[in-house]
Amino acid sequence: QVQLVESGGGLVQPGGSLRLSCAASGTIFGIYTMGWHRQAPGNQRELVADITVGGVPNYADSVKGRFTISRDNTKNTVYLQMNSLKFEDTAVYYCNANIRPTYFDRGRDYWGQGTQVTVSA
């Protein structure tokens, strides 16, 4: 089974930084686009950033210039460096990835269970 596990969340002050990591494990033939979404209480889940296999990133306007997404394909891991954090960045951050478990499978989306990021003075 494919599993995505996030780490790196926590409590930070406004203007601070955090680095999230998400590692994929299990039966994996290939991993394609990987990314991060977030959801605050009472809000819809929204895309934060994603990145292609080739390393081309895509960011939500709200985080451009502050967040950087990257990946290490040798480790099946995607990262999200979050700088200049704001109160409105507070949310549960979910890792996602399009993965083919085997050659005979089609790629499908997998999700981590989420990691809490809280920005508070």
All heavy atoms as an XYZ file, in Angstrom:
931
protein
N       0.828     -1.187      0.000
C       0.000      0.000      0.000
C       0.872      1.250      0.000
O       1.949      1.247      0.583
C      -0.929      0.026      1.224
C      -1.753     -1.241      1.415
C      -1.043     -2.277      2.273
O       0.185     -2.403      2.257
N      -1.826     -3.049      3.016
N       0.378      2.286     -0.646
C       1.081      3.550     -0.683
C       0.712      4.364      0.545
O      -0.460      4.417      0.940
C       0.737      4.338     -1.953
C       1.366      5.723     -1.913
C       1.201      3.574     -3.179
N       1.704      4.997      1.110
C       1.477      5.835      2.276
C       2.278      7.119      2.147
O       3.431      7.102      1.720
C       1.880      5.104      3.561
C       1.554      5.850      4.834
C       1.906      5.061      6.074
O       2.925      4.363      6.122
N       1.065      5.156      7.092
N       1.661      8.228      2.519
C       2.329      9.515      2.580
C       2.308      9.991      4.025
O       1.251     10.027      4.647
C       1.634     10.550      1.697
C       1.581     10.275      0.191
C       0.765     11.354     -0.505
C       2.986     10.233     -0.386
N       3.459     10.359      4.530
C       3.571     10.789      5.917
C       4.225     12.157      5.973
O       5.361     12.332      5.522
C       4.374      9.790      6.762
C       4.479     10.287      8.199
C       3.707      8.419      6.729
N       3.510     13.121      6.546
C       4.027     14.478      6.687
C       4.726     14.657      8.022
O       4.410     13.980      9.004
C       2.896     15.515      6.589
C       2.058     15.425      5.330
C       0.755     14.715      5.563
O       0.698     13.847      6.473
O      -0.219     15.016      4.849
N       5.639     15.608      8.059
C       6.296     15.978      9.296
C       6.760     17.428      9.194
O       6.834     17.983      8.103
C       7.481     15.061      9.603
O       8.472     15.159      8.598
N       7.064     18.018     10.336
C       7.625     19.358     10.357
C       6.687     20.457     10.799
O       7.109     21.612     10.939
N       5.424     20.134     11.014
C       4.494     21.141     11.480
C       4.777     21.539     12.912
O       5.549     20.894     13.616
N       4.135     22.620     13.333
C       4.331     23.079     14.694
C       3.819     24.480     14.899
O       3.084     25.024     14.076
N       4.223     25.058     16.018
C       3.823     26.405     16.402
C       4.967     27.372     16.148
O       6.097     27.142     16.610
C       3.432     26.433     17.876
C       3.106     27.786     18.498
C       1.849     28.368     17.862
C       2.929     27.636     20.001
N       4.682     28.435     15.416
C       5.693     29.452     15.130
C       5.095     30.837     15.289
O       3.877     31.023     15.209
C       6.279     29.317     13.711
C       7.042     28.010     13.560
C       5.182     29.416     12.664
N       5.958     31.813     15.498
C       5.527     33.201     15.588
C       5.381     33.801     14.198
O       5.986     33.323     13.240
C       6.534     34.015     16.395
C       6.618     33.625     17.855
C       7.573     34.502     18.632
O       8.631     34.873     18.135
N       7.196     34.835     19.847
N       4.567     34.834     14.072
C       4.478     35.521     12.787
C       5.860     35.960     12.307
O       6.670     36.456     13.091
C       3.588     36.726     13.091
C       2.765     36.294     14.253
C       3.675     35.436     15.081
N       6.108     35.749     11.030
C       7.409     36.058     10.471
C       8.398     34.917     10.557
O       9.488     34.989      9.964
N       8.038     33.874     11.264
C       8.912     32.736     11.420
C       8.859     31.791     10.239
O       8.178     32.046      9.240
N       9.581     30.682     10.373
C       9.696     29.718      9.287
C       9.486     28.295      9.776
O       9.752     27.967     10.937
C      11.081     29.803      8.640
O      11.320     31.075      8.062
N       9.007     27.469      8.888
C       8.896     26.037      9.102
C       9.214     25.326      7.798
O       9.006     25.880      6.716
C       7.491     25.629      9.553
C       7.073     25.873     10.993
C       5.598     25.504     11.164
C       7.924     25.067     11.958
N       9.689     24.106      7.927
C       9.926     23.280      6.751
C       9.171     21.970      6.903
O       9.445     21.198      7.815
C      11.408     22.991      6.565
C      11.742     22.333      5.228
C      13.189     21.940      5.161
N      13.598     21.571      3.813
C      14.421     20.565      3.523
N      14.931     19.831      4.513
N      14.751     20.310      2.266
N       8.223     21.744      6.019
C       7.450     20.520      6.019
C       8.089     19.491      5.097
O       8.645     19.836      4.054
C       6.016     20.778      5.557
C       5.219     21.861      6.292
C       3.805     21.917      5.735
C       5.213     21.609      7.791
N       7.980     18.241      5.485
C       8.456     17.142      4.667
C       7.346     16.122      4.500
O       6.509     15.946      5.382
C       9.671     16.460      5.315
O      10.751     17.349      5.460
N       7.352     15.440      3.380
C       6.386     14.383      3.119
C       7.092     13.269      2.368
O       7.591     13.488      1.258
C       5.210     14.911      2.304
S       4.075     13.626      1.741
N       7.117     12.099      2.964
C       7.776     10.953      2.369
C       6.752      9.909      1.940
O       5.867      9.541      2.717
C       8.763     10.342      3.355
N       6.888      9.437      0.724
C       6.033      8.373      0.205
C       6.719      7.028      0.390
O       7.928      6.905      0.191
C       5.726      8.595     -1.269
N       5.943      6.040      0.768
C       6.490      4.704      0.951
C       5.466      3.670      0.512
O       4.300      3.983      0.292
C       6.900      4.473      2.412
O       5.782      4.572      3.273
N       5.912      2.422      0.422
C       5.038      1.342      0.015
C       5.360      0.861     -1.384
O       6.481      1.002     -1.864
N       4.366      0.266     -2.027
C       4.535     -0.229     -3.392
C       4.389      0.937     -4.358
O       3.292      1.461     -4.551
C       3.503     -1.313     -3.715
O       3.615     -2.382     -2.765
C       3.718     -1.860     -5.114
N       5.495      1.323     -4.953
C       5.523      2.506     -5.812
C       6.322      2.221     -7.071
O       7.509      1.905     -6.997
C       6.135      3.711     -5.082
C       5.316      4.050     -3.831
C       6.216      4.905     -6.023
C       5.943      5.112     -2.965
N       5.665      2.342     -8.196
C       6.349      2.255     -9.477
C       6.856      3.621     -9.905
O       7.987      3.756    -10.369
C       5.430      1.666    -10.547
C       6.031      1.681    -11.922
C       6.984      0.753    -12.278
C       5.645      2.632    -12.857
C       7.552      0.757    -13.546
C       6.199      2.646    -14.130
C       7.159      1.700    -14.477
N       6.017      4.609     -9.746
C       6.402      5.955    -10.119
C       5.607      6.999     -9.364
O       4.447      6.795     -9.036
N       6.258      8.101     -9.074
C       5.614      9.239     -8.434
C       5.698     10.424     -9.381
O       6.790     10.757     -9.858
C       6.279      9.604     -7.095
C       6.244      8.419     -6.137
C       5.589     10.818     -6.474
C       6.916      8.690     -4.812
N       4.581     11.053     -9.618
C       4.554     12.158    -10.561
C       4.405     13.469     -9.785
O       5.224     13.742     -8.907
C       3.509     11.887    -11.628
C       3.799     10.540    -12.266
C       3.051      9.405    -11.962
C       4.900     10.379    -13.104
C       3.364      8.161    -12.503
C       5.226      9.141    -13.642
C       4.454      8.040    -13.341
O       4.782      6.803    -13.865
N       3.423     14.264    -10.091
C       3.292     15.531     -9.387
C       3.062     15.309     -7.893
O       2.271     14.457     -7.495
C       2.146     16.362     -9.975
O       2.438     16.645    -11.349
C       1.979     17.673     -9.228
N       3.767     16.084     -7.084
C       3.588     16.070     -5.640
C       3.272     17.494     -5.197
O       3.666     18.464     -5.857
C       4.850     15.578     -4.928
C       5.343     14.216     -5.387
S       6.782     13.628     -4.446
C       5.970     13.082     -2.921
N       2.579     17.611     -4.080
C       2.239     18.950     -3.645
C       1.674     19.014     -2.246
O       1.644     18.022     -1.511
N       1.251     20.215     -1.903
C       0.698     20.501     -0.590
C      -0.604     21.272     -0.709
O      -0.704     22.217     -1.502
C       1.684     21.331      0.240
C       2.956     20.627      0.552
C       4.101     20.614     -0.183
C       3.218     19.824      1.713
N       5.068     19.856      0.436
C       4.548     19.361      1.593
C       2.457     19.459      2.823
C       5.134     18.539      2.567
C       3.032     18.648      3.781
C       4.356     18.197      3.645
N      -1.593     20.868      0.073
C      -2.826     21.607      0.264
C      -2.953     21.949      1.741
O      -2.261     21.366      2.571
C      -4.037     20.784     -0.176
C      -4.183     20.630     -1.658
N      -3.289     19.918     -2.423
C      -5.132     21.091     -2.512
C      -3.669     19.932     -3.682
N      -4.790     20.648     -3.765
N      -3.838     22.872      2.052
C      -4.072     23.201      3.448
C      -5.546     23.475      3.677
O      -6.276     23.848      2.764
C      -3.236     24.401      3.895
C      -3.612     25.716      3.239
C      -2.622     26.802      3.628
N      -2.970     28.087      3.046
C      -2.207     29.164      3.118
N      -1.038     29.108      3.759
N      -2.602     30.300      2.556
N      -5.962     23.291      4.920
C      -7.348     23.527      5.286
C      -7.422     24.076      6.700
O      -6.951     23.443      7.642
C      -8.170     22.242      5.181
C      -9.656     22.441      5.394
C     -10.461     21.211      5.038
O      -9.949     20.094      5.045
N     -11.724     21.406      4.720
N      -7.994     25.252      6.814
C      -8.248     25.864      8.112
C      -9.671     25.531      8.538
O     -10.538     25.284      7.688
C      -8.045     27.368      8.043
N      -9.954     25.511      9.840
C     -11.314     25.218     10.307
C     -12.343     26.137      9.667
O     -12.177     27.353      9.646
C     -11.218     25.463     11.814
C      -9.792     25.190     12.143
C      -9.021     25.721     10.967
N     -13.391     25.539      9.119
C     -14.442     26.302      8.479
C     -14.148     26.726      7.062
O     -15.007     27.345      6.421
N     -12.958     26.411      6.565
C     -12.569     26.779      5.215
C     -12.456     25.558      4.319
O     -12.366     24.423      4.787
C     -11.232     27.523      5.225
C     -11.320     28.902      5.827
O     -12.076     29.140      6.766
N     -10.534     29.831      5.290
N     -12.448     25.805      3.024
C     -12.234     24.733      2.064
C     -10.753     24.397      1.974
O      -9.896     25.238      2.231
C     -12.749     25.142      0.681
C     -14.251     25.322      0.594
C     -14.701     25.616     -0.823
O     -13.920     26.096     -1.649
N     -15.951     25.321     -1.115
N     -10.481     23.175      1.596
C      -9.105     22.793      1.349
C      -8.618     23.487      0.076
O      -9.310     23.491     -0.940
C      -8.985     21.279      1.212
C      -7.549     20.792      1.077
C      -7.461     19.272      1.087
N      -7.936     18.706      2.341
C      -7.819     17.424      2.673
N      -7.226     16.568      1.846
N      -8.303     16.993      3.837
N      -7.442     24.065      0.140
C      -6.927     24.815     -0.988
C      -5.511     24.384     -1.337
O      -4.734     23.978     -0.474
C      -6.947     26.322     -0.694
C      -6.060     26.737      0.470
C      -6.073     28.230      0.736
O      -6.829     28.955      0.052
O      -5.338     28.680      1.634
N      -5.201     24.500     -2.605
C      -3.849     24.202     -3.067
C      -2.887     25.258     -2.552
O      -3.149     26.456     -2.648
C      -3.809     24.170     -4.592
C      -2.415     24.035     -5.217
C      -1.852     22.634     -4.977
C      -2.466     24.337     -6.712
N      -1.768     24.802     -2.034
C      -0.690     25.693     -1.623
C       0.389     25.730     -2.698
O       0.789     26.795     -3.164
C      -0.083     25.253     -0.281
C       1.096     26.156      0.099
C      -1.139     25.274      0.814
N       0.867     24.558     -3.072
C       1.901     24.451     -4.092
C       1.994     23.017     -4.568
O       1.659     22.089     -3.832
C       3.261     24.906     -3.545
N       2.444     22.837     -5.789
C       2.788     21.511     -6.256
C       4.005     21.604     -7.163
O       4.443     22.695     -7.527
C       1.613     20.778     -6.922
C       0.991     21.517     -8.090
O       1.694     22.319     -8.754
O      -0.202     21.288     -8.365
N       4.539     20.447     -7.519
C       5.776     20.416     -8.278
C       5.801     19.172     -9.148
O       5.432     18.079     -8.717
C       7.001     20.480     -7.322
C       8.307     20.565     -8.103
C       6.999     19.291     -6.358
C       9.504     20.901     -7.217
N       6.229     19.333    -10.381
C       6.283     18.215    -11.312
C       7.517     17.364    -11.054
O       8.412     17.732    -10.294
C       6.311     18.707    -12.765
O       7.560     19.363    -13.017
C       5.165     19.668    -13.048
N       7.559     16.217    -11.724
C       8.727     15.339    -11.614
C       9.990     16.084    -12.015
O      11.048     15.905    -11.399
C       8.554     14.080    -12.485
C       9.819     13.227    -12.451
C       7.354     13.274    -12.024
N       9.875     16.917    -13.023
C      11.017     17.675    -13.504
C      11.381     18.871    -12.663
O      12.349     19.572    -12.982
N      10.618     19.142    -11.615
C      10.952     20.222    -10.707
C      10.315     21.564    -11.025
O      10.761     22.591    -10.497
N       9.278     21.579    -11.849
C       8.587     22.825    -12.154
C       7.519     23.083    -11.096
O       6.596     22.290    -10.945
C       7.939     22.778    -13.542
C       7.223     24.093    -13.838
C       8.993     22.504    -14.605
N       7.628     24.189    -10.355
C       6.696     24.449     -9.262
C       5.494     25.287     -9.683
O       5.529     26.015    -10.683
C       7.552     25.217     -8.260
C       8.460     26.031     -9.139
C       8.746     25.162    -10.346
N       4.456     25.193     -8.889
C       3.263     25.999     -9.048
C       2.816     26.430     -7.656
O       2.757     25.599     -6.746
C       2.164     25.197     -9.746
C       0.852     25.935     -9.822
O       0.784     27.019    -10.390
N      -0.196     25.354     -9.254
N       2.509     27.726     -7.486
C       2.165     28.248     -6.173
C       0.842     28.990     -6.193
O       0.494     29.642     -7.179
C       3.227     29.228     -5.677
C       4.598     28.649     -5.492
C       5.569     28.786     -6.474
C       4.933     27.968     -4.326
C       6.839     28.255     -6.302
C       6.197     27.441     -4.148
C       7.144     27.587     -5.139
O       8.410     27.062     -4.959
N       0.134     28.894     -5.084
C      -1.002     29.768     -4.878
C      -0.503     31.202     -4.738
O       0.587     31.444     -4.210
C      -1.771     29.359     -3.627
N      -1.293     32.151     -5.207
C      -0.885     33.547     -5.133
C      -0.593     33.997     -3.700
O       0.280     34.830     -3.470
C      -1.957     34.450     -5.738
C      -2.040     34.342     -7.241
O      -1.072     33.868     -7.865
O      -3.078     34.740     -7.801
N      -1.299     33.429     -2.758
C      -1.165     33.841     -1.367
C       0.183     33.479     -0.748
O       0.552     34.034      0.291
C      -2.285     33.231     -0.524
O      -2.257     31.820     -0.577
N       0.920     32.563     -1.375
C       2.189     32.127     -0.800
C       3.384     32.415     -1.694
O       4.526     32.161     -1.282
C       2.173     30.625     -0.444
C       0.988     30.306      0.457
C       2.148     29.763     -1.699
N       3.155     32.947     -2.868
C       4.258     33.249     -3.776
C       5.245     34.214     -3.129
O       4.860     35.208     -2.527
C       3.734     33.844     -5.084
C       3.085     32.844     -6.007
C       2.623     33.505     -7.294
C       1.997     32.492     -8.235
N       1.485     33.127     -9.469
N       6.506     33.896     -3.264
C       7.544     34.721     -2.681
C       7.874     34.384     -1.248
O       8.886     34.862     -0.718
N       7.036     33.590     -0.609
C       7.260     33.214      0.790
C       7.539     31.726      0.962
O       8.330     31.349      1.823
C       6.049     33.590      1.648
C       5.736     35.074      1.652
C       4.670     35.416      2.688
N       3.396     34.744      2.401
C       2.781     33.911      3.236
N       3.332     33.636      4.420
N       1.626     33.358      2.909
N       6.869     30.901      0.176
C       7.021     29.454      0.269
C       7.817     28.931     -0.916
O       7.735     29.470     -2.027
C       5.657     28.755      0.272
C       4.822     28.986      1.500
C       5.174     29.925      2.457
C       3.664     28.242      1.689
C       4.391     30.134      3.587
C       2.877     28.439      2.803
C       3.239     29.384      3.754
N       8.551     27.856     -0.684
C       9.293     27.197     -1.741
C       9.068     25.695     -1.660
O       9.300     25.085     -0.614
C      10.800     27.485     -1.647
O      11.032     28.893     -1.708
C      11.535     26.813     -2.801
N       8.607     25.122     -2.751
C       8.411     23.682     -2.798
C       9.581     23.039     -3.538
O      10.110     23.604     -4.495
C       7.064     23.324     -3.470
C       6.751     21.836     -3.302
C       7.048     23.727     -4.941
C       5.331     21.467     -3.704
N       9.991     21.881     -3.085
C      11.072     21.155     -3.718
C      10.847     19.662     -3.522
O       9.978     19.249     -2.745
C      12.434     21.581     -3.153
O      12.517     21.306     -1.765
N      11.634     18.853     -4.208
C      11.484     17.412     -4.054
C      12.814     16.715     -4.245
O      13.719     17.226     -4.918
C      10.448     16.861     -5.044
C      10.830     17.019     -6.510
C       9.657     16.682     -7.426
N       9.331     15.262     -7.398
C       8.208     14.738     -7.883
N       7.281     15.537     -8.408
N       8.004     13.427     -7.826
N      12.925     15.561     -3.652
C      14.078     14.696     -3.804
C      13.554     13.357     -4.293
O      13.007     12.573     -3.510
C      14.824     14.549     -2.479
C      16.104     13.748     -2.616
O      16.261     13.016     -3.603
O      16.970     13.855     -1.717
N      13.702     13.109     -5.573
C      13.140     11.901     -6.157
C      13.836     10.629     -5.684
O      13.260      9.545     -5.754
C      13.177     11.991     -7.680
C      12.240     13.048     -8.227
O      11.231     13.380     -7.611
N      12.578     13.586     -9.393
N      15.068     10.749     -5.227
C      15.770      9.584     -4.707
C      15.221      9.153     -3.355
O      15.438      8.022     -2.933
C      17.277      9.841     -4.582
O      17.526     10.810     -3.555
C      17.843     10.346     -5.896
N      14.520     10.061     -2.681
C      13.948      9.776     -1.369
C      12.422      9.736     -1.381
O      11.805      9.564     -0.327
C      14.406     10.819     -0.355
C      15.906     10.864     -0.131
C      16.274     11.934      0.880
C      17.768     11.976      1.122
N      18.142     13.028      2.100
N      11.825      9.906     -2.551
C      10.369      9.955     -2.676
C       9.776     10.977     -1.708
O       8.759     10.729     -1.055
C       9.752      8.577     -2.420
C      10.078      7.574     -3.507
O      10.387      7.947     -4.641
N      10.006      6.292     -3.178
N      10.408     12.124     -1.645
C      10.050     13.122     -0.649
C       9.832     14.489     -1.283
O      10.579     14.895     -2.175
C      11.137     13.225      0.429
O      11.275     11.957      1.082
C      10.784     14.270      1.472
N       8.826     15.189     -0.800
C       8.559     16.560     -1.202
C       8.644     17.443      0.034
O       8.280     17.023      1.136
C       7.184     16.698     -1.893
C       6.045     16.334     -0.944
C       6.996     18.101     -2.449
N       9.136     18.656     -0.150
C       9.334     19.585      0.948
C       8.577     20.882      0.685
O       8.326     21.253     -0.455
C      10.815     19.924      1.119
C      11.710     18.726      1.263
C      12.345     18.184      0.154
C      11.931     18.141      2.505
C      13.175     17.082      0.276
C      12.758     17.038      2.636
C      13.379     16.514      1.524
O      14.207     15.420      1.653
N       8.259     21.568      1.747
C       7.683     22.898      1.641
C       8.365     23.796      2.659
O       8.138     23.657      3.864
C       6.174     22.882      1.884
C       5.465     24.214      1.658
C       5.475     24.580      0.175
C       4.026     24.161      2.175
N       9.219     24.679      2.173
C       9.865     25.661      3.023
C       8.950     26.867      3.133
O       8.627     27.498      2.128
C      11.216     26.079      2.442
C      11.948     27.138      3.250
C      12.381     26.638      4.606
O      12.911     25.540      4.714
N      12.134     27.424      5.644
N       8.537     27.187      4.349
C       7.597     28.268      4.586
C       8.294     29.371      5.373
O       8.698     29.162      6.517
C       6.370     27.770      5.343
C       5.651     26.617      4.652
S       4.129     26.121      5.511
C       4.839     25.481      7.031
N       8.424     30.525      4.756
C       9.047     31.678      5.382
C       8.029     32.804      5.530
O       6.985     32.811      4.881
C      10.235     32.170      4.554
C      11.326     31.138      4.411
O      11.581     30.353      5.326
N      12.001     31.144      3.263
N       8.369     33.770      6.369
C       7.505     34.933      6.583
C       6.072     34.525      6.862
O       5.120     35.051      6.280
C       7.568     35.862      5.362
O       8.892     36.290      5.106
N       5.908     33.601      7.769
C       4.588     33.049      8.046
C       3.652     34.091      8.652
O       4.070     34.945      9.434
C       4.710     31.848      8.971
C       5.204     30.576      8.274
C       5.733     29.570      9.283
C       4.077     29.955      7.453
N       2.392     33.984      8.274
C       1.348     34.889      8.724
C       0.274     34.128      9.484
O       0.162     32.911      9.365
C       0.704     35.593      7.523
C       1.673     36.324      6.613
C       0.952     36.855      5.384
C       1.893     37.586      4.455
N       1.191     38.086      3.252
N      -0.541     34.856     10.255
C      -1.634     34.223     10.974
C      -2.518     33.407     10.035
O      -2.968     32.310     10.398
C      -2.488     35.267     11.693
C      -1.801     35.944     12.835
C      -1.601     37.312     12.820
C      -1.367     35.220     13.935
C      -0.973     37.949     13.886
C      -0.735     35.843     15.000
C      -0.540     37.212     14.977
N      -2.769     33.932      8.857
C      -3.658     33.271      7.920
C      -3.075     32.011      7.293
O      -3.765     31.301      6.557
C      -4.105     34.242      6.814
C      -2.971     35.030      6.197
C      -2.797     36.402      6.828
O      -2.854     36.510      8.065
O      -2.605     37.379      6.072
N      -1.807     31.718      7.576
C      -1.221     30.462      7.130
C      -1.572     29.306      8.060
O      -1.271     28.155      7.747
C       0.300     30.580      7.030
C       0.748     31.546      5.952
O       0.146     31.539      4.854
O       1.704     32.311      6.202
N      -2.175     29.611      9.187
C      -2.560     28.573     10.132
C      -3.563     27.617      9.498
O      -4.610     28.032      9.007
C      -3.168     29.188     11.398
O      -2.184     29.978     12.073
C      -3.666     28.107     12.350
N      -3.229     26.340      9.500
C      -4.072     25.329      8.869
C      -3.442     23.960      9.076
O      -2.304     23.840      9.532
C      -4.220     25.607      7.374
N      -4.202     22.944      8.727
C      -3.632     21.614      8.591
C      -3.124     21.491      7.164
O      -3.861     21.757      6.213
C      -4.657     20.511      8.890
C      -4.037     19.129      8.663
C      -5.163     20.630     10.324
N      -1.882     21.106      7.028
C      -1.262     20.977      5.727
C      -1.210     19.509      5.326
O      -0.725     18.667      6.080
C       0.145     21.574      5.738
C       0.137     23.086      5.713
C      -0.309     23.809      6.815
C       0.544     23.780      4.587
C      -0.348     25.189      6.786
C       0.517     25.166      4.553
C       0.070     25.865      5.650
O       0.038     27.238      5.629
N      -1.712     19.230      4.131
C      -1.807     17.868      3.629
C      -0.897     17.675      2.424
O      -0.941     18.455      1.474
C      -3.239     17.537      3.209
C      -4.245     17.561      4.332
C      -4.950     18.717      4.633
C      -4.490     16.420      5.082
C      -5.875     18.743      5.655
C      -5.418     16.434      6.105
C      -6.109     17.597      6.389
O      -7.031     17.615      7.403
N      -0.129     16.633      2.473
C       0.692     16.242      1.340
C      -0.154     15.436      0.357
O      -1.017     14.654      0.759
C       1.867     15.395      1.835
S       2.911     14.708      0.536
N       0.086     15.631     -0.916
C      -0.560     14.790     -1.912
C       0.415     14.459     -3.028
O       1.373     15.198     -3.276
C      -1.826     15.455     -2.468
C      -1.537     16.608     -3.400
O      -1.188     17.702     -2.970
N      -1.687     16.367     -4.702
N       0.150     13.345     -3.690
C       1.016     12.913     -4.771
C       0.248     12.029     -5.735
O      -0.618     11.247     -5.316
C       2.222     12.151     -4.232
N       0.560     12.173     -7.000
C       0.023     11.272     -8.011
C       1.009     10.126     -8.162
O       2.168     10.353     -8.513
C      -0.185     12.002     -9.326
C      -0.870     11.144    -10.371
O      -0.225     10.498    -11.182
N      -2.192     11.124    -10.331
N       0.545      8.910     -7.893
C       1.428      7.755     -7.802
C       0.873      6.574     -8.589
O      -0.330      6.308     -8.561
C       1.635      7.345     -6.333
C       2.329      8.466     -5.555
C       2.446      6.053     -6.234
C       2.436      8.205     -4.075
N       1.761      5.866     -9.272
C       1.452      4.582     -9.890
C       2.069      3.493     -9.030
O       3.294      3.372     -8.975
C       2.013      4.500    -11.302
C       1.361      5.428    -12.295
C       2.064      5.378    -13.649
N       1.917      4.087    -14.302
C       2.486      3.777    -15.472
N       3.243      4.669    -16.092
N       2.291      2.569    -16.003
N       1.248      2.697     -8.333
C       1.806      1.622     -7.494
C       2.612      0.604     -8.287
O       3.669      0.164     -7.816
C       0.555      0.981     -6.877
C      -0.450      2.087     -6.862
C      -0.199      2.839     -8.146
N       2.125      0.220     -9.464
C       2.840     -0.694    -10.350
C       2.728     -0.198    -11.775
O       1.943      0.703    -12.072
C       2.302     -2.137    -10.285
O       1.059     -2.217    -10.980
C       2.117     -2.604     -8.842
N       3.496     -0.818    -12.657
C       3.469     -0.457    -14.070
C       2.069     -0.618    -14.655
O       1.674      0.120    -15.565
C       4.457     -1.321    -14.849
C       4.384     -1.150    -16.354
C       5.018     -0.074    -16.970
C       3.683     -2.052    -17.137
C       4.950      0.092    -18.344
C       3.618     -1.891    -18.515
C       4.254     -0.820    -19.116
O       4.191     -0.664    -20.475
N       1.313     -1.575    -14.143
C       0.009     -1.895    -14.697
C      -1.120     -1.035    -14.127
O      -2.272     -1.165    -14.546
C      -0.302     -3.379    -14.468
C       0.709     -4.288    -15.106
C       1.729     -4.850    -14.348
C       0.658     -4.566    -16.451
C       2.668     -5.678    -14.933
C       1.593     -5.393    -17.056
C       2.602     -5.950    -16.290
N      -0.804     -0.184    -13.178
C      -1.790      0.698    -12.581
C      -1.769      2.060    -13.248
O      -0.750      2.496    -13.775
C      -1.529      0.880    -11.082
C      -1.649     -0.403    -10.294
O      -2.608     -1.150    -10.539
O      -0.767     -0.651     -9.439
N      -2.899      2.724    -13.191
C      -2.946      4.121    -13.578
C      -2.550      4.973    -12.378
O      -2.733      4.580    -11.233
C      -4.346      4.506    -14.039
C      -4.797      3.816    -15.312
C      -6.166      4.294    -15.720
N      -6.629      3.650    -16.947
C      -7.766      3.914    -17.546
N      -8.593      4.826    -17.036
N      -8.102      3.271    -18.651
N      -2.023      6.134    -12.650
C      -1.704      7.026    -11.563
C      -2.965      7.509    -10.868
O      -3.993      7.719    -11.498
N      -2.893      7.666     -9.574
C      -4.003      8.174     -8.798
C      -3.460      9.037     -7.667
O      -2.287      8.958     -7.309
C      -4.868      7.053     -8.231
C      -4.121      6.051     -7.366
C      -5.071      5.221     -6.542
N      -5.602      5.982     -5.430
C      -6.399      5.466     -4.492
N      -6.776      4.200     -4.558
N      -6.828      6.234     -3.500
N      -4.334      9.847     -7.126
C      -3.930     10.750     -6.055
C      -3.961     10.064     -4.699
O      -4.916      9.364     -4.365
C      -4.839     11.970     -6.016
C      -4.598     12.921     -7.166
O      -3.485     12.902     -7.736
O      -5.516     13.690     -7.500
N      -2.906     10.299     -3.926
C      -2.821      9.832     -2.559
C      -2.624     11.026     -1.648
O      -2.039     12.035     -2.050
C      -1.655      8.850     -2.388
C      -1.868      7.533     -3.087
C      -1.577      7.386     -4.436
C      -2.374      6.433     -2.404
C      -1.786      6.180     -5.092
C      -2.577      5.223     -3.050
C      -2.284      5.106     -4.390
O      -2.489      3.903     -5.020
N      -3.090     10.886     -0.417
C      -3.055     11.985      0.537
C      -2.473     11.547      1.870
O      -2.710     10.436      2.338
C      -4.461     12.527      0.790
C      -5.051     13.201     -0.401
C      -5.725     12.603     -1.433
C      -5.023     14.591     -0.700
N      -6.115     13.553     -2.353
C      -5.702     14.773     -1.927
C      -4.495     15.708     -0.043
C      -5.862     16.033     -2.512
C      -4.651     16.955     -0.619
C      -5.327     17.104     -1.839
N      -1.711     12.432      2.473
C      -1.255     12.210      3.828
C      -2.345     12.574      4.819
O      -3.403     13.102      4.453
N      -2.103     12.306      6.079
C      -3.110     12.570      7.100
C      -3.052     13.993      7.644
O      -3.935     14.393      8.406
C      -2.990     11.572      8.248
C      -1.671     11.615      9.000
C      -1.592     10.521     10.052
O      -2.466      9.662     10.150
N      -0.535     10.546     10.843
N      -2.053     14.742      7.269
C      -1.983     16.144      7.624
C      -1.072     16.450      8.793
O      -0.875     15.621      9.678
N      -0.524     17.650      8.786
C       0.289     18.129      9.890
C      -0.128     19.565     10.206
O      -0.332     20.382      9.311
C       1.798     18.047      9.563
O       2.567     18.439     10.707
C       2.175     18.935      8.387
N      -0.283     19.862     11.482
C      -0.789     21.160     11.912
C       0.302     22.217     11.885
O       1.396     22.011     12.413
C      -1.372     21.064     13.325
C      -1.884     22.393     13.892
C      -3.148     22.856     13.210
O      -4.079     22.084     13.024
N      -3.178     24.134     12.825
N      -0.022     23.344     11.285
C       0.838     24.527     11.324
C       0.047     25.644     11.991
O      -1.028     26.009     11.519
C       1.280     24.967      9.924
C       2.000     26.312      9.981
C       2.173     23.911      9.298
N       0.574     26.163     13.082
C      -0.088     27.237     13.805
C       0.840     28.433     13.909
O       1.957     28.311     14.411
C      -0.504     26.785     15.212
O      -1.380     25.660     15.121
C      -1.222     27.913     15.949
N       0.379     29.573     13.436
C       1.144     30.812     13.500
C       0.479     31.706     14.539
O      -0.660     32.141     14.349
C       1.207     31.516     12.143
C       2.088     32.750     12.235
C       1.727     30.563     11.078
N       1.184     31.971     15.617
C       0.603     32.716     16.725
C       1.686     33.484     17.459
O       2.805     33.005     17.631
C      -0.102     31.759     17.692
O      -0.665     32.455     18.784
N       1.332     34.681     17.897
C       2.270     35.507     18.641
C       2.449     34.985     20.059
O       1.559     34.378     20.644
C       1.798     36.953     18.676
